[in-house]
Structure formats: C-alpha cells, structure tokens
Amino acid sequence: MQYNKLGTTDLNVSRLCLGCMTFGEPDRGNHAWTLPEESSRPIIQRALEGGINFFDTANSYSDGSSEEIVGRALRDFARRDEIVVATKVYYPSGDLTQGLSRAQILRSIDDSLTRLGMEYVDLLQIHRWDYDTPIEETLEALNEVVKAGKARYIGASSMHASQFAQALDLQKQHGWARFVTMQDHYNLIYREEEREMLPLCYQEGVAVIPWSPLARGRLTRPWGETTARVVSDEVGKTLYSTTDENDAQIAERLANIAEELDVTRAQVALAWLLSKPGVAAPIIGTSREEQLDELLNAVDITLKPEQIAELETPYQPHPVVGFK
C-alpha cells in the first residue's frame, strides 16, 4: 500500500479508502444487498491487513448499522491512532430528519460517535448541500463540532463548484474550520468534475476522494453485463446509461489496456484515477475478500501517457448527475 497526506491535514491516508456502504444489516434501510456483520468483519480485517487505514461511512448507511458494524470491527482489529475514520451527515437516520441545521448536525455527530463507539471521527462530511438551511448556520455548527473535539476535520461531498467556493470563502471570512476534502462523483465515464470542481480543489489545497470510482461496477466487467445489484440499484440507474456509445468505447479501450498489462479492468480504472493530481484516495466498495485483494493491487500500476490518452479521448460531456 502507498500513503499520502490528506490535503493540507496531518492525516496520513492509504491511497485507497474503503467505502463502507456495503456493510450494514440488510433489514435496515433500503439496501437489501448489504452484508450483515458476520460477513462484513472479514473484509474490514483484510483491508487493514492490506494496508488500508482510511474508512468512509455515513450516518444514513443501512440506518446507522454500517457505523455500528464498522466501529466494532475497527475497535477489535486496529488501534484508533492508526486509522482514519470518516462519516457523513445530511440524510435521515433513525428519527433524525434530513438536513444540515445546527440541531441536526450536533445531534448527528453524537449519534454517529455512539454507533461507532469512538470519541471522535477524523473527518465529518456534509453528504449534500442543504437548500433549506442557511449555509452560514451549517458552517458555524460544523466549526462547533471541530472545536468540541468530536471531529478533527470537516469535508464536503457532491455539490456545485460555486456552492463549494461560497462555503470556503465564508469559512475564511469567519475563521471557521475549513473543508479539507471533497468527496465527489468522478470516474472514467463521468468526468464533469474536471470542468470546475477539480480546478477549485487544486487551487484551494482540498483533497479529492472520489466516490463511485468504478461506476458502481460498470467498469469492472464487459459493457452492458448486468448483476443482481445493477438490477436493484435505483440510484445507479440515474447515474449511468448503458446506451452511451462513447462510454461503451471507453469501456472497450479499458478492457484492451487491461489485457495488454495483464491486469483487470478495475485495476486500470483505479490506476487512471490515482494518476490525477489532487486525488488522494478513491473510495472503493467491495463485498468479497478476493475482490478487495484485486483492488489493492491497483496502487502498483502506473499507466503510460499514451494509455491515459487512449482512455480519455472518447469522452463526451454528460449531464450533471449525483446531486441537485
């Protein structure tokens, strides 16, 4: 495993972050494909053995059971000072409604810490932009969380670049804790973030930790091939189309380069992301240990400039998706 600093922070993180949406009791929340605790723990343990020290979950994943499972596993398998734990606030969880009001943020972080069994998280992220709460209220509440020692740093997730610039400017004006990360939607077949968000992050020293780096599995197998999760994944259907000819061409070139290098499609797709300046740690999801082992090896692959160009050339602009 390779490691780097998470933006301007003092956190040293693995080049891959383990996304924990896969872990959660299937009868809680709306993800019937999640893994219960007995199936989740071996994967979390294997991630630690493989050098991953960065774990990303959310208060809303499987109605909080993801945090519970991840927290117990990390307490059993790792030392707290050797891991970086991130969670999120915005979506409903339990009896907590959706939003980023001061009351919701302060309640959510306390609930998350209880479920995780931890005194603090390393990174608390806002999961989306709240159009119903003044951004100043949200930012001041996040600052309170940092001042109270309940989160070491704060980050944001998918939003318009103009919104992120506004938030960063307000934080600077008021001397509030600053967003140090942007968790955005970024992969070989969705590169709209390159237009405004990524240049802003590079300029401001904000670390990028992309979600859906493998396009929810679409970049790991022959184009158009379906799985049980693809069929039941309503969110994924709003993000990607199987009829886009340019996406299909990118997938074909991805397969050709993988064959040329004698590696897998997933490894090449991750290697492409890892080649991008400012990308600290793509967030990977996995439901099997052998799948995780495959992804761990991606950090050792270096693509040639001509291979990167071959992957990128067919891309055409896409509608902005993943947030409103």
C-alpha positions as CSV (number, residue, x, y, z in Angstrom):
1,M,0.0,0.0,0.0
2,Q,1.1,3.6,-0.6
3,Y,0.2,6.5,1.5
4,N,-0.1,10.3,1.2
5,K,-1.2,13.3,3.2
6,L,-4.9,14.1,3.1
7,G,-4.7,17.5,1.5
8,T,-3.3,20.1,4.0
9,T,-4.1,18.0,7.1
10,D,-1.7,15.9,9.2
11,L,-3.6,12.8,8.3
12,N,-1.6,10.1,6.5
13,V,-4.0,8.0,4.5
14,S,-3.8,5.0,2.3
15,R,-4.2,5.7,-1.5
16,L,-7.4,3.7,-1.4
17,C,-10.2,4.4,1.1
18,L,-12.6,1.6,2.0
19,G,-16.2,2.7,1.4
20,C,-18.5,1.1,4.0
21,M,-21.9,1.4,2.4
22,T,-21.6,-2.3,1.6
23,F,-21.6,-3.1,5.3
24,G,-25.0,-3.0,7.1
25,E,-27.8,-5.1,8.2
26,P,-30.0,-5.9,5.1
27,D,-33.2,-5.4,7.0
28,R,-32.3,-1.8,8.0
29,G,-32.5,0.9,5.4
30,N,-33.2,0.4,1.7
31,H,-30.1,-1.6,0.6
32,A,-31.1,-5.3,0.6
33,W,-27.6,-6.2,-0.9
34,T,-25.6,-5.0,2.1
35,L,-23.5,-7.5,4.1
36,P,-24.5,-8.4,7.7
37,E,-21.9,-8.1,10.4
38,E,-20.6,-11.7,10.2
39,S,-19.8,-11.2,6.5
40,S,-18.5,-7.6,6.8
41,R,-15.9,-8.2,9.5
42,P,-13.5,-10.4,7.5
43,I,-13.5,-7.8,4.7
44,I,-12.7,-5.0,7.1
45,Q,-9.9,-7.1,8.7
46,R,-8.5,-8.0,5.3
47,A,-8.5,-4.3,4.3
48,L,-6.4,-3.5,7.4
49,E,-4.0,-6.3,6.6
50,G,-3.7,-5.0,3.1
51,G,-2.6,-1.6,4.4
52,I,-5.9,0.4,4.1
53,N,-6.2,2.8,7.1
54,F,-8.9,5.1,5.7
55,F,-12.6,4.1,6.2
56,D,-15.6,6.1,5.0
57,T,-19.2,5.5,6.2
58,A,-22.2,7.7,6.9
59,N,-24.9,8.1,9.5
60,S,-27.6,7.0,6.9
61,Y,-26.0,3.8,5.6
62,S,-28.3,1.0,6.5
63,D,-30.0,3.3,9.0
64,G,-26.8,3.6,11.1
65,S,-25.9,-0.1,11.2
66,S,-22.9,0.5,8.9
67,E,-21.4,2.7,11.6
68,E,-22.1,0.1,14.3
69,I,-20.5,-2.7,12.3
70,V,-17.5,-0.7,11.2
71,G,-17.0,0.7,14.7
72,R,-17.0,-2.7,16.4
73,A,-14.6,-4.2,13.7
74,L,-12.1,-1.4,13.9
75,R,-12.1,-1.5,17.7
76,D,-11.3,-5.2,17.5
77,F,-8.8,-5.2,14.6
78,A,-7.0,-1.8,14.8
79,R,-5.6,0.8,17.1
80,R,-7.6,4.1,17.0
81,D,-4.5,6.2,16.4
82,E,-3.5,4.2,13.3
83,I,-6.7,4.6,11.4
84,V,-8.6,7.4,9.7
85,V,-12.4,7.3,10.1
86,A,-14.8,9.4,8.1
87,T,-18.6,9.7,8.3
88,K,-21.3,12.0,7.0
89,V,-24.4,13.9,7.9
90,Y,-27.4,15.1,5.9
91,Y,-29.6,12.2,5.0
92,P,-32.2,10.8,7.5
93,S,-31.1,8.2,10.1
94,G,-33.3,6.8,12.8
95,D,-35.6,9.5,13.9
96,L,-33.2,12.2,12.7
97,T,-34.6,14.1,9.7
98,Q,-32.8,15.2,6.6
99,G,-30.8,18.4,6.6
100,L,-27.8,20.4,7.9
101,S,-29.3,22.6,10.5
102,R,-27.3,23.3,13.7
103,A,-29.6,20.9,15.6
104,Q,-29.3,18.2,13.1
105,I,-25.5,18.4,12.8
106,L,-25.0,18.4,16.6
107,R,-27.4,15.5,17.1
108,S,-26.0,13.5,14.2
109,I,-22.4,13.7,15.3
110,D,-23.3,12.5,18.8
111,D,-25.4,9.6,17.4
112,S,-22.5,8.7,15.0
113,L,-19.9,8.6,17.7
114,T,-22.2,6.4,19.8
115,R,-22.7,4.0,17.0
116,L,-19.0,3.9,16.1
117,G,-18.0,3.6,19.8
118,M,-15.5,6.4,19.3
119,E,-14.7,9.7,21.0
120,Y,-14.1,11.5,17.7
121,V,-14.0,11.0,13.9
122,D,-11.2,12.2,11.8
123,L,-13.4,13.6,9.1
124,L,-17.1,14.7,9.3
125,Q,-18.5,15.4,5.8
126,I,-21.7,17.0,4.7
127,H,-23.3,14.5,2.4
128,R,-25.1,17.0,0.1
129,W,-25.9,20.7,0.0
130,D,-28.9,21.7,2.1
131,Y,-31.1,24.2,0.3
132,D,-33.4,24.7,3.3
133,T,-30.8,25.8,5.8
134,P,-28.6,28.9,5.5
135,I,-25.1,27.8,4.7
136,E,-23.7,30.1,7.5
137,E,-25.7,28.1,10.1
138,T,-24.3,24.8,8.7
139,L,-20.7,26.0,8.6
140,E,-20.9,27.5,12.1
141,A,-22.3,24.2,13.5
142,L,-19.5,22.2,11.8
143,N,-17.0,24.6,13.4
144,E,-18.6,23.9,16.8
145,V,-18.1,20.1,16.2
146,V,-14.4,20.6,15.5
147,K,-13.9,23.0,18.4
148,A,-15.6,20.4,20.7
149,G,-13.1,17.7,19.5
150,K,-15.7,15.5,18.0
151,A,-14.3,15.7,14.5
152,R,-10.7,16.6,13.7
153,Y,-11.5,17.9,10.2
154,I,-14.5,18.5,8.0
155,G,-15.2,17.8,4.4
156,A,-17.9,18.1,1.7
157,S,-19.5,15.9,-0.9
158,S,-21.1,16.4,-4.3
159,M,-22.3,20.0,-5.0
160,H,-21.9,22.7,-7.5
161,A,-18.4,24.3,-7.6
162,S,-19.9,27.7,-7.0
163,Q,-21.5,26.4,-3.8
164,F,-18.2,25.0,-2.6
165,A,-16.4,28.2,-3.4
166,Q,-19.0,30.1,-1.4
167,A,-18.6,27.9,1.6
168,L,-14.8,28.0,1.5
169,D,-15.0,31.8,1.3
170,L,-17.3,32.1,4.3
171,Q,-15.1,29.8,6.3
172,K,-12.2,32.0,5.6
173,Q,-14.1,35.2,6.4
174,H,-15.3,33.9,9.8
175,G,-12.2,31.9,10.8
176,W,-14.3,28.7,10.9
177,A,-12.9,25.2,10.4
178,R,-12.3,24.7,6.7
179,F,-13.4,22.0,4.4
180,V,-10.3,19.9,3.7
181,T,-11.8,17.3,1.4
182,M,-14.2,17.0,-1.5
183,Q,-15.9,13.6,-2.0
184,D,-17.2,13.9,-5.5
185,H,-18.5,11.7,-8.3
186,Y,-15.5,11.0,-10.6
187,N,-14.5,8.1,-12.9
188,L,-13.6,7.3,-16.5
189,I,-17.2,7.6,-17.7
190,Y,-18.2,10.6,-15.6
191,R,-15.6,13.4,-15.7
192,E,-17.8,16.5,-15.4
193,E,-15.9,17.4,-12.2
194,E,-12.9,18.2,-14.3
195,R,-14.6,21.4,-15.5
196,E,-14.9,23.4,-12.3
197,M,-14.7,21.4,-9.1
198,L,-11.3,19.8,-9.5
199,P,-9.5,23.0,-10.5
200,L,-11.1,24.7,-7.5
201,C,-9.9,21.9,-5.2
202,Y,-6.4,22.0,-6.6
203,Q,-6.3,25.8,-6.1
204,E,-7.5,25.6,-2.5
205,G,-5.5,22.6,-1.5
206,V,-8.6,20.5,-0.9
207,A,-8.0,16.7,-1.2
208,V,-10.3,14.8,-3.6
209,I,-11.7,11.4,-2.5
210,P,-13.9,10.3,-5.4
211,W,-17.0,8.1,-4.9
212,S,-18.1,5.5,-7.5
213,P,-14.5,5.3,-9.0
214,L,-15.6,2.1,-10.8
215,A,-19.0,3.5,-11.9
216,R,-20.8,1.1,-9.5
217,G,-19.1,-1.9,-11.1
218,R,-19.8,-0.9,-14.7
219,L,-16.0,-0.5,-15.3
220,T,-15.2,-3.9,-13.9
221,R,-16.9,-6.2,-16.4
222,P,-17.9,-6.4,-20.1
223,W,-20.0,-3.3,-21.0
224,G,-23.7,-3.8,-20.5
225,E,-23.4,-7.0,-18.4
226,T,-25.8,-6.9,-15.5
227,T,-25.7,-8.2,-12.0
228,A,-28.3,-8.5,-9.2
229,R,-27.1,-5.3,-7.7
230,V,-27.3,-3.4,-11.0
231,V,-30.9,-4.5,-11.5
232,S,-31.9,-3.4,-8.0
233,D,-29.7,-0.3,-7.8
234,E,-32.1,2.6,-8.4
235,V,-29.5,5.2,-7.7
236,G,-27.1,3.7,-10.2
237,K,-29.7,3.8,-12.9
238,T,-29.9,7.6,-12.5
239,L,-26.1,8.0,-12.8
240,Y,-25.2,5.8,-15.8
241,S,-26.6,4.7,-19.2
242,T,-25.7,1.5,-21.0
243,T,-26.7,3.1,-24.3
244,D,-24.0,5.8,-24.5
245,E,-21.7,4.8,-27.4
246,N,-18.8,6.9,-26.1
247,D,-19.0,5.2,-22.7
248,A,-19.0,1.9,-24.4
249,Q,-15.9,2.8,-26.4
250,I,-14.1,3.9,-23.2
251,A,-15.1,0.5,-21.6
252,E,-13.7,-1.3,-24.7
253,R,-10.4,0.6,-24.5
254,L,-10.2,-0.1,-20.8
255,A,-10.6,-3.8,-21.5
256,N,-7.9,-3.7,-24.1
257,I,-5.4,-1.9,-21.9
258,A,-6.1,-4.3,-19.0
259,E,-5.4,-7.2,-21.3
260,E,-2.2,-5.6,-22.6
261,L,-1.0,-5.1,-19.0
262,D,-2.3,-8.5,-17.8
263,V,-4.3,-6.9,-15.1
264,T,-8.1,-6.3,-14.6
265,R,-10.4,-3.6,-15.8
266,A,-11.0,-2.4,-12.2
267,Q,-7.2,-2.1,-11.6
268,V,-6.7,0.1,-14.7
269,A,-9.7,2.3,-13.9
270,L,-8.4,2.9,-10.4
271,A,-4.8,3.5,-11.7
272,W,-6.2,6.1,-14.0
273,L,-7.8,7.9,-11.1
274,L,-4.7,7.6,-9.0
275,S,-2.7,9.3,-11.8
276,K,-4.8,12.5,-11.4
277,P,-3.2,15.4,-9.3
278,G,-5.2,16.1,-6.2
279,V,-6.8,12.7,-5.9
280,A,-5.9,11.5,-2.5
281,A,-7.8,8.2,-2.2
282,P,-10.6,6.9,-4.4
283,I,-13.4,5.3,-2.3
284,I,-13.7,1.6,-3.2
285,G,-16.6,-0.7,-2.2
286,T,-16.3,-4.5,-2.1
287,S,-18.4,-7.4,-1.0
288,R,-15.7,-10.2,-1.3
289,E,-12.2,-10.6,0.0
290,E,-10.8,-11.7,-3.3
291,Q,-12.4,-8.6,-4.9
292,L,-10.6,-6.4,-2.3
293,D,-7.3,-8.1,-3.0
294,E,-7.7,-7.3,-6.7
295,L,-8.3,-3.6,-6.0
296,L,-5.4,-3.3,-3.5
297,N,-3.0,-4.2,-6.3
298,A,-4.2,-1.1,-8.4
299,V,-1.8,1.2,-6.5
300,D,1.2,-0.6,-8.0
301,I,0.1,0.1,-11.6
302,T,1.5,3.1,-13.5
303,L,-0.2,4.0,-16.8
304,K,1.8,5.4,-19.7
305,P,0.8,8.9,-21.0
306,E,-0.4,7.3,-24.3
307,Q,-2.6,4.8,-22.4
308,I,-4.2,7.6,-20.4
309,A,-4.8,9.5,-23.6
310,E,-6.4,6.4,-25.2
311,L,-8.8,6.0,-22.2
312,E,-9.7,9.7,-22.2
313,T,-10.1,10.6,-25.9
314,P,-13.6,9.2,-26.5
315,Y,-15.2,11.0,-23.5
316,Q,-18.1,13.4,-24.3
317,P,-19.8,15.8,-21.9
318,H,-22.5,14.2,-19.7
319,P,-25.5,15.7,-17.9
320,V,-24.5,16.6,-14.3
321,V,-25.8,13.9,-12.0
322,G,-25.4,12.8,-8.4
323,F,-26.8,15.9,-6.8
324,K,-29.2,18.8,-7.5
